[in-house]
Amino acid sequence: MMHWQLFGDLPPEEVRRVLAMARRRTFGRGEVVFHEGDPADSVHLIAKGRFAVRVTTPLGETATLAIRGPGEAFGELALVSDSPRSATVAALEPAETHSLYRREFDELRREYPYVNRVLVAILAASVRRMDELIVEAFYVGAEKRVLRRLRDLAGVYGNGSATVTVPLTQEDLAGLAGTSRATVNRVLREEESRGTVTLGRGKTIVLDLETLTRRAG
């Protein structure tokens, strides 16, 4: 059975009970799960595929904030707040989630109070991550930010092989790094000349993750 961080050390039989209450949903590539501003009433547990978390900037552009994959979740704020969705989430590939509504999660929290601590820890980690990204935006150069996000994505898409294919566009990588597509293209071309990556249509293939990680700092 897949392990979701949100459940902490919940016994497997209880996880199965929770999943029995959840709604299984499937998504095609590019399909939107929910839009920024939509009512928020459920959390999605990712069982298959990867999802992009995106927001609209004040200039009307779209920025990718995160990529979530199997074993992770998105929409956690719906479990603790009545505020509308703070981002748009879309499937990057054929994907599947278990959608768990707040009332069902509340039942779980009453029976297993430690789940509250797990939820708080996850939300706190998200805040810390956002703080780190804000500091990076002010004090780390765009080139290094691109390398760091590519390194992170290699971890998301890696499967233990010597090379890792990251099937995201340069626009997506630019959003994650908080820079322009032109900068991403320049950085990737330089890395290609060094032999750490090779570029394809809508994807970047990491050939030397160790060197890339070292250069990302």
C-alpha positions as CSV (number, residue, x, y, z in Angstrom):
1,M,0.0,0.0,0.0
2,M,1.2,3.5,-0.8
3,H,2.3,5.6,2.1
4,W,1.1,9.2,2.3
5,Q,3.0,11.6,4.7
6,L,-0.3,13.1,5.7
7,F,-1.3,9.9,7.5
8,G,1.9,9.6,9.5
9,D,2.1,6.2,11.2
10,L,-1.6,5.5,10.8
11,P,-2.2,1.7,10.8
12,P,-2.6,0.2,7.3
13,E,-6.2,-1.0,8.1
14,E,-7.1,2.6,9.0
15,V,-5.6,4.0,5.8
16,R,-7.7,1.5,3.8
17,R,-10.8,2.7,5.7
18,V,-10.0,6.3,5.0
19,L,-9.4,5.5,1.3
20,A,-12.8,3.7,1.2
21,M,-14.4,7.0,2.2
22,A,-12.4,9.0,-0.4
23,R,-13.4,9.6,-4.0
24,R,-11.1,8.1,-6.6
25,R,-10.5,10.6,-9.4
26,T,-8.5,10.2,-12.7
27,F,-7.1,13.0,-14.8
28,G,-5.7,13.3,-18.3
29,R,-2.6,15.2,-19.2
30,G,-3.2,18.9,-18.8
31,E,-6.5,18.5,-17.1
32,V,-7.2,21.0,-14.3
33,V,-8.1,19.6,-10.9
34,F,-9.2,23.0,-9.5
35,H,-8.6,26.6,-10.3
36,E,-7.2,29.4,-8.1
37,G,-10.2,31.0,-6.3
38,D,-12.4,27.9,-6.4
39,P,-14.1,26.8,-3.2
40,A,-11.9,24.5,-1.1
41,D,-13.4,21.5,0.6
42,S,-11.0,18.6,0.1
43,V,-7.4,17.4,-0.1
44,H,-6.1,15.2,-2.9
45,L,-3.8,12.3,-2.1
46,I,-1.7,11.5,-5.2
47,A,-1.7,7.8,-6.2
48,K,-0.3,8.1,-9.7
49,G,1.2,10.8,-11.9
50,R,2.5,14.3,-11.2
51,F,0.7,17.6,-10.8
52,A,1.8,21.2,-11.2
53,V,0.8,23.9,-8.7
54,R,0.5,27.2,-10.4
55,V,-0.6,30.8,-9.6
56,T,-1.3,33.9,-11.6
57,T,1.1,36.7,-11.0
58,P,0.1,40.4,-10.7
59,L,1.2,40.8,-14.3
60,G,-1.2,38.2,-15.5
61,E,1.5,35.6,-16.1
62,T,1.4,32.0,-14.9
63,A,4.1,30.8,-12.5
64,T,4.7,27.2,-11.4
65,L,5.2,26.9,-7.7
66,A,5.7,23.2,-7.2
67,I,5.5,19.8,-8.7
68,R,3.8,17.1,-6.6
69,G,4.0,13.3,-7.2
70,P,2.8,10.0,-5.8
71,G,2.8,9.8,-2.0
72,E,2.3,13.5,-1.7
73,A,-0.9,15.6,-1.5
74,F,-2.2,19.0,-2.5
75,G,-5.0,21.2,-1.3
76,E,-4.1,20.6,2.4
77,L,-5.2,24.1,3.4
78,A,-8.8,23.1,2.8
79,L,-8.5,20.9,5.9
80,V,-7.9,23.9,8.2
81,S,-9.3,27.0,6.4
82,D,-12.5,28.0,4.6
83,S,-10.5,30.3,2.2
84,P,-10.8,29.6,-1.5
85,R,-8.1,27.7,-3.4
86,S,-4.8,29.7,-3.4
87,A,-3.5,28.0,-6.6
88,T,-4.5,26.2,-9.8
89,V,-3.5,22.5,-9.9
90,A,-3.3,20.6,-13.2
91,A,-2.1,17.1,-14.1
92,L,1.2,16.9,-16.0
93,E,0.5,13.4,-17.2
94,P,-2.2,10.8,-16.8
95,A,-2.8,10.8,-13.0
96,E,-5.0,9.5,-10.2
97,T,-5.9,10.9,-6.8
98,H,-8.0,10.0,-3.8
99,S,-10.1,13.1,-2.9
100,L,-10.8,13.3,0.9
101,Y,-13.3,15.8,2.1
102,R,-12.9,17.9,5.3
103,R,-15.7,16.2,7.2
104,E,-14.1,12.8,6.6
105,F,-10.7,14.0,7.6
106,D,-12.2,15.6,10.7
107,E,-13.5,12.2,11.7
108,L,-10.0,10.8,11.3
109,R,-8.6,13.6,13.4
110,R,-11.0,12.9,16.3
111,E,-10.2,9.2,16.3
112,Y,-6.4,9.7,15.9
113,P,-5.4,13.1,17.4
114,Y,-1.8,12.8,16.4
115,V,-2.8,13.2,12.7
116,N,-3.3,16.9,13.7
117,R,0.4,17.1,14.5
118,V,1.3,15.5,11.2
119,L,-0.9,18.0,9.3
120,V,0.7,20.9,11.2
121,A,4.1,19.6,10.5
122,I,3.3,19.4,6.7
123,L,1.9,22.9,6.6
124,A,4.9,24.2,8.6
125,A,7.3,22.6,6.2
126,S,5.4,24.3,3.3
127,V,5.9,27.7,5.0
128,R,9.6,27.0,5.6
129,R,10.0,26.0,1.9
130,M,8.3,29.3,0.8
131,D,10.6,31.2,3.1
132,E,13.6,29.5,1.5
133,L,12.4,30.4,-2.0
134,I,11.8,34.0,-1.0
135,V,15.4,34.3,0.4
136,E,16.7,32.7,-2.8
137,A,14.7,35.2,-4.9
138,F,16.5,38.1,-3.2
139,Y,20.0,36.7,-2.6
140,V,20.7,33.9,-5.1
141,G,21.3,34.6,-8.8
142,A,18.9,33.4,-11.4
143,E,21.4,31.0,-13.0
144,K,21.9,29.1,-9.8
145,R,18.1,29.1,-9.1
146,V,17.6,27.4,-12.4
147,L,20.2,24.7,-11.6
148,R,18.6,24.2,-8.1
149,R,15.1,23.7,-9.5
150,L,16.4,21.3,-12.2
151,R,18.2,19.4,-9.4
152,D,15.0,19.2,-7.4
153,L,13.0,18.0,-10.4
154,A,15.6,15.3,-11.1
155,G,14.8,14.1,-7.6
156,V,11.0,14.1,-8.4
157,Y,11.4,12.3,-11.7
158,G,14.4,10.1,-10.9
159,N,13.9,6.4,-10.7
160,G,17.4,5.3,-9.8
161,S,18.7,5.3,-13.4
162,A,21.9,7.1,-14.5
163,T,20.0,9.6,-16.5
164,V,16.8,11.4,-15.5
165,T,14.2,12.8,-17.9
166,V,12.4,15.9,-16.7
167,P,9.4,16.2,-19.0
168,L,8.7,19.9,-18.3
169,T,8.9,22.9,-20.6
170,Q,11.4,25.7,-20.1
171,E,8.4,27.9,-19.2
172,D,7.6,25.6,-16.3
173,L,11.2,25.7,-15.2
174,A,11.3,29.4,-15.5
175,G,8.2,29.7,-13.2
176,L,9.8,27.4,-10.6
177,A,13.0,29.4,-10.7
178,G,11.4,32.8,-10.7
179,T,13.1,33.9,-13.9
180,S,12.5,34.3,-17.6
181,R,12.4,31.5,-20.2
182,A,15.3,33.2,-22.0
183,T,17.5,32.9,-18.9
184,V,16.5,29.2,-18.5
185,N,17.3,28.5,-22.1
186,R,20.7,30.2,-21.8
187,V,21.6,28.2,-18.6
188,L,20.5,24.9,-20.1
189,R,22.4,25.5,-23.3
190,E,25.5,26.2,-21.2
191,E,24.9,23.0,-19.2
192,E,24.4,21.1,-22.4
193,S,27.8,22.3,-23.6
194,R,29.3,21.0,-20.4
195,G,27.7,17.6,-20.9
196,T,25.5,17.7,-17.7
197,V,22.2,17.8,-19.6
198,T,20.8,17.3,-23.1
199,L,17.8,19.2,-24.4
200,G,14.7,17.8,-26.1
201,R,11.3,19.0,-27.2
202,G,9.5,19.9,-23.9
203,K,12.0,18.1,-21.8
204,T,15.5,18.2,-20.2
205,I,17.5,15.0,-19.8
206,V,19.9,15.2,-16.8
207,L,23.1,13.2,-17.7
208,D,25.3,14.0,-14.7
209,L,23.2,14.7,-11.6
210,E,26.3,14.7,-9.3
211,T,27.9,17.5,-11.3
212,L,24.6,19.4,-11.6
213,T,24.1,19.1,-7.8
214,R,27.6,20.4,-7.1
215,R,27.1,23.4,-9.4
216,A,23.7,24.2,-7.9
217,G,25.4,24.6,-4.5
